[in-house]
Amino acid sequence: HHESAIPSVHNYLMAGTYEFGGMIVTKTAQYSQRPHIALLSFVSGLLAPLPQDARTFVEDWIYGPIANAQWPEYKLGIYTPEGNIKRSYHLDGRAGEEKREMWW
């Protein structure tokens, strides 16, 4: 996560917590390309329709399908220990370059 806490404006994307391997995880419909663990088959399947020459963020393409699905279909979670949950910092690898229009 790149904030110290989940912003209240994102609460509608959260669906409670659960314990996973001794860690507290918040169920979410908010996909992020920031450091994460995912099955290659999961990401490849979601990105398959993306044009090969696309210039967009992965989040732009994946956000809609995940946000509109039921949580068990994707099982996304945010590691949310007590206190500060920030684990990621922004490095703009695109450096302000133009990107493709949103697909929806």
All heavy atoms as an XYZ file, in Angstrom:
843
protein
N       0.845     -1.182      0.000
C       0.000      0.000      0.000
C       0.882      1.234      0.000
O       1.974      1.221      0.553
C      -0.923     -0.033      1.214
C      -2.168      0.751      1.007
N      -2.312      2.021      1.486
C      -3.307      0.464      0.357
C      -3.503      2.480      1.155
N      -4.134      1.540      0.456
N       0.447      2.319     -0.610
C       1.281      3.518     -0.675
C       0.789      4.653      0.215
O       1.316      5.753      0.151
C       1.447      3.980     -2.124
C       0.200      4.557     -2.723
N      -0.828      3.768     -3.173
C      -0.179      5.832     -2.927
C      -1.783      4.541     -3.634
N      -1.426      5.793     -3.495
N      -0.208      4.393      1.046
C      -0.682      5.354      2.043
C      -0.462      4.713      3.414
O      -0.355      3.497      3.530
C      -2.180      5.645      1.856
C      -2.569      6.163      0.493
C      -2.229      7.629      0.286
O      -1.875      8.314      1.265
O      -2.307      8.089     -0.855
N      -0.441      5.522      4.457
C      -0.248      4.971      5.800
C      -1.498      4.268      6.318
O      -1.441      3.476      7.251
C       0.195      6.070      6.765
O      -0.800      7.069      6.842
N      -2.645      4.577      5.701
C      -3.923      3.942      6.041
C      -4.787      3.936      4.782
O      -4.512      4.670      3.827
C      -4.623      4.715      7.156
N      -5.808      3.126      4.761
C      -6.727      3.107      3.622
C      -7.576      4.378      3.690
O      -8.245      4.616      4.694
C      -7.612      1.853      3.644
C      -6.722      0.612      3.468
C      -8.683      1.922      2.553
C      -7.434     -0.703      3.684
N      -7.541      5.216      2.648
C      -8.329      6.449      2.661
C      -9.824      6.156      2.765
O     -10.326      5.205      2.147
C      -8.005      7.109      1.319
C      -6.741      6.473      0.861
C      -6.758      5.085      1.417
N     -10.549      6.953      3.530
C     -11.980      6.716      3.724
C     -12.759      6.740      2.410
O     -13.765      6.053      2.278
C     -12.566      7.724      4.717
O     -12.396      9.039      4.244
N     -12.275      7.505      1.410
C     -12.975      7.536      0.115
C     -12.875      6.193     -0.615
O     -13.577      5.968     -1.586
C     -12.479      8.688     -0.799
C     -12.771     10.033     -0.181
C     -11.010      8.535     -1.118
N     -12.005      5.302     -0.155
C     -11.872      3.969     -0.757
C     -12.620      2.904      0.028
O     -12.587      1.725     -0.339
C     -10.398      3.568     -0.856
C      -9.641      4.355     -1.862
N      -8.294      4.170     -2.077
C     -10.017      5.341     -2.707
C      -7.882      5.012     -3.022
N      -8.915      5.727     -3.412
N     -13.314      3.285      1.101
C     -14.025      2.304      1.927
C     -15.021      1.464      1.127
O     -15.221      0.294      1.430
C     -14.741      2.980      3.099
C     -13.771      3.365      4.195
O     -12.630      2.896      4.235
N     -14.214      4.235      5.079
N     -15.628      2.043      0.101
C     -16.607      1.286     -0.691
C     -15.961      0.121     -1.438
O     -16.650     -0.803     -1.880
C     -17.340      2.216     -1.672
C     -16.516      2.643     -2.861
C     -16.670      2.002     -4.089
C     -15.584      3.673     -2.772
C     -15.918      2.386     -5.196
C     -14.835      4.061     -3.865
C     -14.997      3.408     -5.068
O     -14.243      3.784     -6.149
N     -14.640      0.123     -1.567
C     -13.922     -0.953     -2.242
C     -13.466     -2.052     -1.281
O     -12.917     -3.059     -1.699
C     -12.697     -0.395     -2.975
C     -12.989      0.555     -4.127
C     -11.739      1.315     -4.532
C     -13.570     -0.199     -5.299
N     -13.675     -1.848      0.025
C     -13.216     -2.788      1.046
C     -14.374     -3.666      1.507
O     -15.527     -3.243      1.516
C     -12.621     -2.039      2.236
C     -11.519     -1.048      1.869
S     -10.158     -1.792      0.948
C      -9.684     -0.412     -0.106
N     -14.048     -4.901      1.905
C     -15.101     -5.857      2.279
C     -14.723     -6.653      3.526
O     -14.861     -7.868      3.556
C     -15.376     -6.789      1.100
N     -14.224     -5.979      4.547
C     -13.873     -6.666      5.785
C     -12.451     -7.181      5.786
O     -11.680     -6.944      4.861
N     -12.086     -7.895      6.850
C     -10.730     -8.421      6.979
C     -10.760     -9.933      7.184
O     -11.798    -10.512      7.501
C      -9.994     -7.775      8.170
O     -10.695     -8.067      9.370
C      -9.857     -6.275      7.997
N      -9.616    -10.536      7.003
C      -9.441    -11.957      7.297
C      -7.985    -12.181      7.653
O      -7.143    -11.307      7.436
C      -9.878    -12.845      6.125
C      -9.048    -12.732      4.875
C      -8.098    -13.692      4.549
C      -9.220    -11.662      3.998
C      -7.340    -13.593      3.390
C      -8.464    -11.565      2.835
C      -7.528    -12.522      2.543
O      -6.775    -12.423      1.401
N      -7.688    -13.341      8.224
C      -6.314    -13.669      8.568
C      -5.766    -14.622      7.519
O      -6.424    -15.579      7.122
C      -6.228    -14.308      9.949
C      -4.799    -14.502     10.394
C      -4.692    -15.032     11.807
O      -5.486    -14.612     12.663
O      -3.805    -15.882     12.035
N      -4.561    -14.334      7.061
C      -3.921    -15.151      6.034
C      -2.478    -15.363      6.463
O      -1.713    -14.411      6.531
C      -3.992    -14.449      4.673
C      -3.326    -15.213      3.566
C      -3.969    -16.296      2.970
C      -2.064    -14.866      3.127
C      -3.361    -17.008      1.950
C      -1.442    -15.570      2.106
C      -2.089    -16.642      1.520
N      -2.117    -16.567      6.784
C      -0.743    -16.860      7.190
C      -0.289    -16.035      8.385
O       0.861    -15.639      8.449
N      -1.202    -15.762      9.314
C      -0.857    -14.968     10.492
C      -0.874    -13.470     10.261
O      -0.547    -12.706     11.166
N      -1.242    -13.032      9.059
C      -1.295    -11.604      8.738
C      -2.748    -11.157      8.636
O      -3.597    -11.921      8.193
C      -0.618    -11.317      7.388
C       0.830    -11.704      7.324
S       1.556    -11.363      5.700
C       0.703    -12.533      4.677
N      -3.003     -9.896      9.008
C      -4.333     -9.328      8.841
C      -4.395     -8.720      7.436
O      -3.551     -7.902      7.057
C      -4.632     -8.251      9.896
C      -4.556     -8.854     11.296
C      -5.987     -7.606      9.645
C      -5.540     -9.976     11.548
N      -5.395     -9.120      6.684
C      -5.564     -8.680      5.302
C      -6.968     -8.101      5.150
O      -7.935     -8.667      5.646
C      -5.365     -9.869      4.333
C      -5.581     -9.452      2.897
C      -3.977    -10.474      4.508
N      -7.058     -6.962      4.459
C      -8.359     -6.363      4.165
C      -8.782     -6.790      2.771
O      -8.031     -6.607      1.806
C      -8.285     -4.820      4.252
O      -7.948     -4.475      5.600
C      -9.602     -4.181      3.877
N      -9.970     -7.381      2.667
C     -10.516     -7.762      1.366
C     -10.786     -6.486      0.577
O     -11.322     -5.524      1.117
C     -11.831     -8.517      1.532
C     -11.718     -9.826      2.240
C     -13.101    -10.424      2.399
C     -13.078    -11.701      3.174
N     -14.438    -12.266      3.314
N     -10.429     -6.492     -0.694
C     -10.623     -5.296     -1.507
C     -10.962     -5.628     -2.950
O     -10.631     -6.702     -3.445
C      -9.360     -4.400     -1.467
O      -9.607     -3.202     -2.193
C      -8.154     -5.098     -2.062
N     -11.612     -4.690     -3.602
C     -11.863     -4.768     -5.043
C     -10.988     -3.736     -5.742
O     -11.222     -3.373     -6.879
C     -13.332     -4.491     -5.341
N      -9.973     -3.251     -5.050
C      -9.086     -2.217     -5.594
C      -7.783     -2.862     -6.047
O      -6.894     -3.140     -5.250
C      -8.812     -1.151     -4.528
C      -7.926     -0.038     -5.018
C      -7.646      0.971     -3.910
O      -7.786      0.687     -2.732
N      -7.246      2.158     -4.306
N      -7.653     -3.097     -7.342
C      -6.425     -3.673     -7.876
C      -5.347     -2.615     -7.940
O      -5.591     -1.468     -8.309
C      -6.649     -4.241     -9.285
C      -5.375     -4.781     -9.866
C      -4.954     -6.064     -9.543
C      -4.576     -4.011    -10.690
C      -3.762     -6.566    -10.046
C      -3.385     -4.507    -11.193
C      -2.981     -5.769    -10.866
O      -1.802     -6.251    -11.358
N      -4.130     -2.984     -7.587
C      -2.995     -2.080     -7.708
C      -1.825     -2.838     -8.298
O      -1.573     -3.990     -7.945
C      -2.603     -1.524     -6.341
O      -1.444     -0.720     -6.472
N      -1.099     -2.190     -9.183
C       0.073     -2.793     -9.792
C       1.301     -2.606     -8.899
O       2.342     -3.155     -9.168
C       0.311     -2.179    -11.180
C       1.397     -2.819    -11.986
C       1.140     -4.281    -12.336
O       0.048     -4.797    -12.242
N       2.177     -4.969    -12.739
N       1.152     -1.848     -7.832
C       2.263     -1.671     -6.892
C       2.696     -3.045     -6.409
O       2.011     -4.037     -6.656
C       1.832     -0.771     -5.744
C       1.559      0.638     -6.242
C       1.195      1.549     -5.099
N       0.794      2.851     -5.587
C       1.625      3.824     -5.907
N       2.921      3.668     -5.792
N       1.166      4.973     -6.347
N       3.807     -3.157     -5.700
C       4.295     -4.481     -5.318
C       3.164     -5.372     -4.796
O       2.410     -4.985     -3.909
C       5.314     -4.168     -4.213
C       5.850     -2.829     -4.611
C       4.647     -2.090     -5.155
N       3.065     -6.543     -5.396
C       2.009     -7.476     -5.043
C       2.428     -8.898     -5.410
O       3.426     -9.092     -6.090
C       0.698     -7.122     -5.759
C       0.749     -7.282     -7.248
N       1.334     -6.360     -8.074
C       0.305     -8.277     -8.042
C       1.248     -6.778     -9.321
N       0.626     -7.937     -9.333
N       1.654     -9.832     -4.934
C       1.860    -11.242     -5.275
C       0.634    -11.682     -6.058
O      -0.492    -11.454     -5.632
C       2.021    -12.097     -4.001
C       3.249    -11.627     -3.211
C       2.116    -13.575     -4.354
C       3.364    -12.258     -1.840
N       0.861    -12.292     -7.213
C      -0.250    -12.747     -8.043
C       0.209    -13.942     -8.874
O       1.393    -14.084     -9.181
C      -0.722    -11.633     -8.969
N      -0.748    -14.764     -9.246
C      -0.456    -15.853    -10.171
C      -0.313    -15.273    -11.573
O      -1.113    -14.422    -11.981
C      -1.585    -16.878    -10.179
C      -1.801    -17.669     -8.891
C      -3.064    -18.509     -8.995
C      -0.593    -18.547     -8.625
N       0.661    -15.714    -12.316
C       0.852    -15.261    -13.688
C      -0.408    -15.525    -14.511
O      -0.822    -14.685    -15.313
C       2.064    -15.944    -14.314
C       2.359    -15.597    -15.767
C       2.586    -14.095    -15.940
C       3.555    -16.378    -16.260
N      -1.043    -16.654    -14.288
C      -2.249    -16.983    -15.045
C      -3.375    -15.984    -14.756
O      -4.156    -15.653    -15.645
C      -2.718    -18.401    -14.727
O      -2.962    -18.545    -13.339
N      -3.456    -15.480    -13.524
C      -4.460    -14.484    -13.150
C      -4.253    -13.195    -13.941
O      -5.148    -12.696    -14.615
C      -4.363    -14.216    -11.644
C      -5.095    -12.983    -11.182
C      -6.476    -12.982    -11.065
C      -4.400    -11.841    -10.844
C      -7.150    -11.850    -10.614
C      -5.063    -10.703    -10.392
C      -6.442    -10.719    -10.291
N      -3.043    -12.669    -13.900
C      -2.747    -11.410    -14.578
C      -2.800    -11.586    -16.097
O      -3.377    -10.757    -16.801
C      -1.379    -10.847    -14.130
C      -1.029     -9.579    -14.883
C      -1.377    -10.580    -12.632
N      -2.252    -12.655    -16.602
C      -2.261    -12.897    -18.049
C      -3.682    -12.982    -18.585
O      -3.986    -12.450    -19.650
C      -1.520    -14.192    -18.384
O      -0.170    -14.077    -18.049
N      -4.552    -13.641    -17.844
C      -5.945    -13.763    -18.277
C      -6.644    -12.418    -18.354
O      -7.402    -12.151    -19.283
N      -6.388    -11.553    -17.383
C      -7.012    -10.234    -17.387
C      -6.437     -9.325    -18.474
O      -7.124     -8.472    -19.016
C      -6.846     -9.559    -16.022
C      -7.696    -10.134    -14.903
C      -7.264     -9.562    -13.565
C      -9.172     -9.855    -15.137
N      -5.162     -9.525    -18.787
C      -4.509     -8.662    -19.776
C      -4.609     -9.181    -21.206
O      -4.272     -8.467    -22.145
C      -3.038     -8.468    -19.418
C      -2.766     -7.717    -18.121
C      -1.268     -7.650    -17.855
C      -3.370     -6.324    -18.161
N      -5.092    -10.391    -21.400
C      -5.143    -10.994    -22.736
C      -5.803    -10.097    -23.788
O      -5.290     -9.993    -24.903
C      -5.823    -12.356    -22.678
N      -6.920     -9.411    -23.482
C      -7.559     -8.578    -24.509
C      -6.842     -7.247    -24.768
O      -7.176     -6.546    -25.710
C      -8.953     -8.289    -23.944
C      -9.133     -9.187    -22.773
C      -7.765     -9.534    -22.292
N      -5.857     -6.889    -23.952
C      -5.164     -5.610    -24.113
C      -4.338     -5.608    -25.405
O      -3.553     -6.531    -25.634
C      -4.243     -5.379    -22.910
C      -3.516     -4.051    -22.813
C      -4.502     -2.908    -22.649
C      -2.542     -4.066    -21.645
N      -4.503     -4.602    -26.257
C      -3.711     -4.545    -27.493
C      -2.206     -4.534    -27.199
O      -1.765     -3.936    -26.217
C      -4.142     -3.212    -28.127
C      -5.483     -2.922    -27.527
C      -5.439     -3.484    -26.137
N      -1.438     -5.199    -28.016
C       0.008     -5.308    -27.809
C       0.712     -3.953    -27.785
O       1.734     -3.799    -27.143
C       0.640     -6.205    -28.890
C       0.239     -7.648    -28.774
C       0.758     -8.286    -27.496
O       1.912     -8.143    -27.139
N      -0.120     -8.989    -26.789
N       0.171     -2.966    -28.497
C       0.815     -1.647    -28.556
C       0.224     -0.665    -27.538
O       0.462      0.534    -27.608
C       0.713     -1.059    -29.961
C      -0.724     -0.811    -30.387
O      -1.657     -1.354    -29.739
O      -0.923     -0.092    -31.373
N      -0.522     -1.165    -26.577
C      -1.183     -0.297    -25.589
C      -0.150      0.475    -24.769
O       0.900     -0.048    -24.427
C      -2.057     -1.137    -24.664
N      -0.474      1.714    -24.464
C       0.363      2.558    -23.605
C      -0.526      3.051    -22.473
O      -1.041      4.155    -22.509
C       0.962      3.708    -24.396
C       1.918      3.219    -25.470
C       2.725      4.313    -26.105
N       3.438      5.156    -25.194
C       4.632      4.890    -24.630
N       5.202      3.743    -24.884
N       5.213      5.750    -23.835
N      -0.700      2.184    -21.495
C      -1.591      2.483    -20.383
C      -1.066      1.808    -19.126
O      -0.176      0.968    -19.195
C      -3.027      2.015    -20.694
O      -3.903      2.508    -19.687
C      -3.131      0.514    -20.779
N      -1.611      2.168    -18.004
C      -1.289      1.477    -16.768
C      -2.091      0.185    -16.710
O      -3.236      0.133    -17.165
C      -1.660      2.326    -15.546
C      -0.754      3.503    -15.319
C      -1.286      4.772    -15.255
C       0.607      3.335    -15.152
C      -0.472      5.871    -15.029
C       1.426      4.427    -14.929
C       0.890      5.687    -14.862
N      -1.525     -0.846    -16.139
C      -2.236     -2.101    -15.974
C      -3.520     -1.859    -15.189
O      -4.569     -2.421    -15.502
C      -1.344     -3.147    -15.271
C      -2.119     -4.388    -14.893
C      -0.164     -3.497    -16.163
N      -3.463     -0.976    -14.175
C      -4.651     -0.687    -13.362
C      -5.812     -0.181    -14.214
O      -6.966     -0.480    -13.949
C      -4.355      0.370    -12.288
C      -3.415     -0.105    -11.212
C      -1.980      0.309    -11.475
O      -1.564      0.366    -12.659
O      -1.271      0.569    -10.501
N      -5.519      0.634    -15.230
C      -6.577      1.174    -16.086
C      -7.356      0.061    -16.769
O      -8.558      0.158    -16.968
C      -5.992      2.095    -17.165
C      -5.409      3.373    -16.606
O      -5.693      3.707    -15.434
O      -4.678      4.050    -17.338
N      -6.669     -0.987    -17.132
C      -7.276     -2.080    -17.865
C      -8.003     -3.059    -16.937
O      -9.072     -3.564    -17.254
C      -6.196     -2.820    -18.652
C      -6.749     -3.806    -19.613
C      -6.845     -5.152    -19.411
C      -7.301     -3.551    -20.896
N      -7.420     -5.745    -20.508
C      -7.705     -4.781    -21.444
C      -7.487     -2.404    -21.654
C      -8.281     -4.895    -22.695
C      -8.058     -2.519    -22.901
C      -8.456     -3.753    -23.412
N      -7.414     -3.323    -15.775
C      -7.916     -4.353    -14.871
C      -8.958     -3.832    -13.883
O      -9.797     -4.587    -13.397
C      -6.736     -5.013    -14.124
C      -5.877     -5.796    -15.117
C      -7.208     -5.908    -13.005
C      -4.671     -6.466    -14.502
N      -8.945     -2.545    -13.589
C      -9.805     -1.993    -12.540
C     -11.278     -2.378    -12.708
O     -11.892     -2.882    -11.784
C      -9.679     -0.466    -12.480
C     -10.621      0.149    -11.474
C     -10.282      0.217    -10.136
C     -11.873      0.625    -11.862
C     -11.146      0.750     -9.204
C     -12.752      1.158    -10.932
C     -12.381      1.219     -9.611
O     -13.236      1.737     -8.694
N     -11.849     -2.142    -13.870
C     -13.274     -2.382    -14.094
C     -13.710     -3.807    -13.833
O     -14.648     -4.043    -13.053
N     -13.073     -4.801    -14.454
C     -13.504     -6.176    -14.225
C     -13.454     -6.593    -12.757
O     -14.345     -7.278    -12.266
C     -12.518     -7.004    -15.059
C     -12.067     -6.076    -16.129
C     -12.045     -4.705    -15.498
N     -12.419     -6.158    -12.044
C     -12.298     -6.549    -10.641
C     -13.289     -5.785     -9.765
O     -13.952     -6.364     -8.907
C     -10.854     -6.361    -10.149
C      -9.961     -7.407    -10.834
C     -10.771     -6.487     -8.634
C      -8.507     -7.289    -10.528
N     -13.415     -4.485     -9.970
C     -14.315     -3.671     -9.143
C     -15.773     -4.093     -9.318
O     -16.584     -3.905     -8.410
C     -14.155     -2.197     -9.476
N     -16.102     -4.687    -10.461
C     -17.485     -5.087    -10.727
C     -17.757     -6.565    -10.471
O     -18.839     -7.058    -10.771
C     -17.865     -4.717    -12.162
C     -17.938     -3.221    -12.324
O     -18.705     -2.558    -11.644
N     -17.111     -2.678    -13.198
N     -16.781     -7.265     -9.913
C     -16.942     -8.691     -9.614
C     -17.199     -8.887     -8.116
O     -17.037     -7.963     -7.325
C     -15.674     -9.441    -10.024
N     -17.583    -10.070     -7.743
C     -17.708    -10.433     -6.337
C     -16.322    -10.791     -5.807
O     -15.501    -11.377     -6.528
C     -18.662    -11.625     -6.175
C     -20.077    -11.333     -6.611
C     -20.709    -10.239     -5.754
O     -20.649    -10.281     -4.530
N     -21.288     -9.248     -6.404
N     -16.042    -10.476     -4.549
C     -14.710    -10.675     -3.982
C     -14.153    -12.090     -4.171
O     -12.987    -12.241     -4.548
C     -14.669    -10.276     -2.496
C     -13.286    -10.356     -1.958
C     -12.291     -9.428     -2.091
C     -12.701    -11.449     -1.247
N     -11.137     -9.868     -1.505
C     -11.365    -11.111     -0.974
C     -13.179    -12.680     -0.817
C     -10.504    -11.951     -0.290
C     -12.319    -13.528     -0.137
C     -10.994    -13.165      0.128
N     -14.927    -13.137     -3.961
C     -14.359    -14.486     -4.109
C     -13.817    -14.788     -5.509
O     -12.993    -15.677     -5.680
C     -15.521    -15.420     -3.774
C     -16.407    -14.603     -2.895
C     -16.302    -13.205     -3.452
N     -14.266    -14.047     -6.510
C     -13.784    -14.296     -7.873
C     -12.304    -13.939     -8.033
O     -11.585    -14.583     -8.777
C     -14.629    -13.506     -8.868
C     -14.370    -13.871    -10.300
C     -15.317    -13.185    -11.263
O     -16.361    -12.663    -10.845
O     -14.986    -13.166    -12.467
N     -11.838    -12.903     -7.330
C     -10.442    -12.453     -7.468
C      -9.642    -12.529     -6.178
O      -8.423    -12.596     -6.219
C     -10.404    -11.019     -8.010
C     -10.929    -10.934     -9.410
C     -12.150    -10.352     -9.684
C     -10.217    -11.477    -10.467
C     -12.644    -10.287    -10.973
C     -10.699    -11.424    -11.759
C     -11.908    -10.827    -12.006
O     -12.388    -10.775    -13.275
N     -10.308    -12.460     -5.034
C      -9.660    -12.588     -3.726
C      -8.463    -11.656     -3.542
O      -7.384    -12.080     -3.149
C      -9.254    -14.034     -3.468
C     -10.434    -14.970     -3.411
C     -10.005    -16.375     -3.095
C     -11.209    -17.293     -3.076
N     -10.844    -18.676     -2.878
N      -8.660    -10.385     -3.830
C      -7.593     -9.404     -3.616
C      -7.579     -8.967     -2.163
O      -8.625     -8.859     -1.517
C      -7.815     -8.173     -4.495
C      -7.782     -8.400     -5.994
C      -8.021     -7.081     -6.714
C      -6.459     -8.986     -6.424
N      -6.391     -8.688     -1.643
C      -6.284     -8.243     -0.272
C      -5.147     -7.252     -0.102
O      -4.195     -7.233     -0.881
N      -5.275     -6.425      0.923
C      -4.241     -5.454      1.281
C      -3.720     -5.841      2.666
O      -4.509     -5.997      3.604
C      -4.801     -4.018      1.337
C      -5.345     -3.602     -0.026
C      -3.726     -3.042      1.815
C      -6.099     -2.273      0.004
N      -2.415     -5.997      2.780
C      -1.814     -6.285      4.078
C      -2.053     -5.078      4.978
O      -1.625     -3.966      4.663
C      -0.320     -6.557      3.898
C       0.455     -6.726      5.172
C       0.031     -7.605      6.162
C       1.626     -6.016      5.375
C       0.757     -7.774      7.327
C       2.365     -6.176      6.541
C       1.923     -7.049      7.510
O       2.645     -7.207      8.663
N      -2.788     -5.286      6.071
C      -3.169     -4.171      6.943
C      -2.839     -4.471      8.407
O      -3.734     -4.707      9.220
C      -4.668     -3.840      6.794
O      -5.431     -5.049      6.874
C      -4.958     -3.169      5.469
N      -1.548     -4.431      8.736
C      -1.180     -4.640     10.141
C      -1.599     -3.431     10.978
O      -1.981     -2.394     10.425
C       0.346     -4.753     10.075
C       0.716     -3.903      8.901
C      -0.404     -4.105      7.911
N      -1.525     -3.550     12.274
C      -1.802     -2.414     13.163
C      -0.834     -1.280     12.816
O       0.312     -1.520     12.463
C      -1.581     -2.823     14.619
C      -2.546     -3.853     15.119
C      -3.823     -3.230     15.662
O      -3.791     -2.065     16.093
O      -4.844     -3.929     15.644
N      -1.312     -0.055     12.864
C      -0.442      1.107     12.629
C      -0.289      1.430     11.157
O      -1.195      1.213     10.350
N       0.866      1.925     10.798
C       1.169      2.382      9.443
C       1.237      1.198      8.476
O       2.026      0.284      8.673
C       2.500      3.135      9.459
C       2.840      3.790      8.145
O       2.329      3.441      7.093
N       3.732      4.753      8.203
N       0.431      1.227      7.416
C       0.425      0.118      6.449
C       1.220      0.442      5.186
O       1.253     -0.352      4.259
C      -1.009     -0.309      6.083
C      -1.749      0.783      5.317
C      -1.775     -0.743      7.311
C      -3.086      0.337      4.727
N       1.869      1.598      5.145
C       2.608      2.005      3.942
C       3.763      1.039      3.678
O       4.594      0.811      4.535
C       3.137      3.425      4.098
C       3.771      3.955      2.837
C       4.077      5.433      2.952
C       4.521      5.967      1.610
N       4.311      7.378      1.487
N       3.785      0.479      2.487
C       4.834     -0.456      2.094
C       5.399     -0.147      0.708
O       6.250     -0.845      0.214
C       4.292     -1.892      2.069
C       3.774     -2.405      3.407
C       4.922     -2.642      4.364
N       4.519     -3.203      5.633
C       4.104     -2.473      6.682
N       4.007     -1.177      6.597
N       3.794     -3.063      7.808
N       4.884      0.884      0.044
C       5.267      1.164     -1.333
C       5.414      2.670     -1.531
O       4.658      3.444     -0.957
C       4.179      0.623     -2.273
O       4.450      0.962     -3.607
N       6.361      3.050     -2.349
C       6.585      4.463     -2.649
C       6.513      4.671     -4.153
O       6.853      3.780     -4.923
C       7.935      4.914     -2.095
C       7.957      4.799     -0.598
C       8.283      3.595      0.028
C       7.583      5.867      0.192
C       8.257      3.479      1.401
C       7.556      5.758      1.573
C       7.891      4.561      2.169
O       7.843      4.444      3.519
N       6.073      5.828     -4.592
C       5.844      6.089     -6.012
C       7.138      6.424     -6.735
O       7.880      7.292     -6.323
C       4.854      7.243     -6.175
C       4.420      7.437     -7.588
N       5.071      8.259     -8.454
C       3.425      6.867     -8.292
C       4.484      8.212     -9.637
N       3.480      7.378     -9.548
N       7.369      5.744     -7.816
C       8.459      6.053     -8.730
C       7.824      6.103    -10.111
O       7.448      5.074    -10.658
C       9.545      4.976     -8.690
C      10.243      4.802     -7.345
C      11.183      3.605     -7.388
C      11.007      6.056     -6.976
N       7.671      7.280    -10.674
C       6.961      7.431    -11.935
C       7.812      6.932    -13.092
O       8.518      7.688    -13.733
C       6.547      8.885    -12.150
C       5.673      9.074    -13.373
O       5.373      8.078    -14.063
O       5.292     10.205    -13.650
N       7.727      5.626    -13.369
C       8.494      5.033    -14.455
C       8.071      5.518    -15.826
O       8.817      5.431    -16.785
N       6.842      6.052    -15.932
C       6.350      6.569    -17.208
C       6.885      7.974    -17.441
O       6.871      8.476    -18.561
C       4.819      6.562    -17.189
C       4.207      6.696    -18.539
C       2.726      6.387    -18.522
N       1.983      6.973    -17.445
C       1.365      8.160    -17.509
N       1.398      8.856    -18.600
N       0.705      8.611    -16.483
N       7.323      8.628    -16.389
C       7.920      9.964    -16.456
C       7.041     10.967    -17.200
O       7.523     11.782    -17.969
C       9.313      9.889    -17.077
N       5.735     10.890    -17.003
C       4.832     11.868    -17.593
C       4.466     11.626    -19.044
O       3.755     12.420    -19.649
N       4.970     10.530    -19.654
C       4.606     10.234    -21.052
C       3.102     10.061    -21.190
O       2.427      9.648    -20.252
C       5.243      8.913    -21.491
C       6.597      9.055    -22.101
C       7.047      7.714    -22.667
O       6.296      7.104    -23.462
O       8.147      7.298    -22.302
N       2.598     10.347    -22.382
C       1.170     10.134    -22.670
C       0.849      8.659    -22.540
O       1.692      7.798    -22.785
C       0.844     10.590    -24.088
C       0.904     12.101    -24.259
C      -0.194     12.819    -23.509
O      -1.350     12.358    -23.530
O       0.118     13.849    -22.883
N      -0.366      8.359    -22.191
C      -0.806      6.972    -22.168
C      -2.084      6.850    -22.974
O      -2.729      7.842    -23.297
C      -1.021      6.476    -20.750
C      -2.144      7.134    -20.003
C      -2.327      6.485    -18.647
C      -3.538      7.033    -17.964
N      -3.862      6.335    -16.766
N      -2.438      5.645    -23.275
C      -3.630      5.339    -24.046
C      -4.879      5.783    -23.281
O      -4.904      5.796    -22.067
C      -3.651      3.828    -24.263
C      -4.759      3.331    -25.075
C      -4.658      1.789    -25.123
N      -5.669      1.312    -25.988
C      -5.467      0.927    -27.220
N      -4.265      0.936    -27.722
N      -6.454      0.523    -27.966
N      -5.949      6.113    -24.004
C      -7.208      6.463    -23.347
C      -7.741      5.277    -22.566
O      -7.443      4.133    -22.880
C      -8.249      6.855    -24.397
C      -7.988      8.208    -25.011
C      -9.129      8.609    -25.937
O     -10.279      8.218    -25.680
O      -8.841      9.318    -26.907
N      -8.572      5.562    -21.578
C      -9.195      4.509    -20.796
C     -10.025      3.641    -21.741
O     -10.617      4.138    -22.684
C     -10.097      5.100    -19.718
C      -9.353      6.009    -18.770
S      -8.137      5.107    -17.836
C      -8.743      5.430    -16.225
N     -10.113      2.368    -21.462
C     -10.824      1.447    -22.363
C     -12.317      1.447    -22.146
O     -13.051      0.954    -22.953
C     -10.264      0.044    -22.252
C     -10.451     -0.587    -20.915
C      -9.685     -0.393    -19.803
C     -11.463     -1.496    -20.529
N     -10.152     -1.123    -18.758
C     -11.257     -1.802    -19.178
C     -12.534     -2.073    -21.189
C     -12.061     -2.684    -18.482
C     -13.341     -2.955    -20.484
C     -13.111     -3.243    -19.153
N     -12.786      1.970    -21.054
C     -14.236      1.940    -20.834
C     -14.777      3.230    -21.212
O     -15.419      3.903    -21.488
C     -14.601      1.557    -19.403
C     -14.046      2.477    -18.373
C     -14.611      3.633    -17.923
C     -12.830      2.354    -17.671
N     -13.814      4.219    -16.989
C     -12.721      3.467    -16.814
C     -11.808      1.431    -17.669
C     -11.645      3.647    -15.961
C     -10.753      1.635    -16.835
C     -10.674      2.719    -15.995
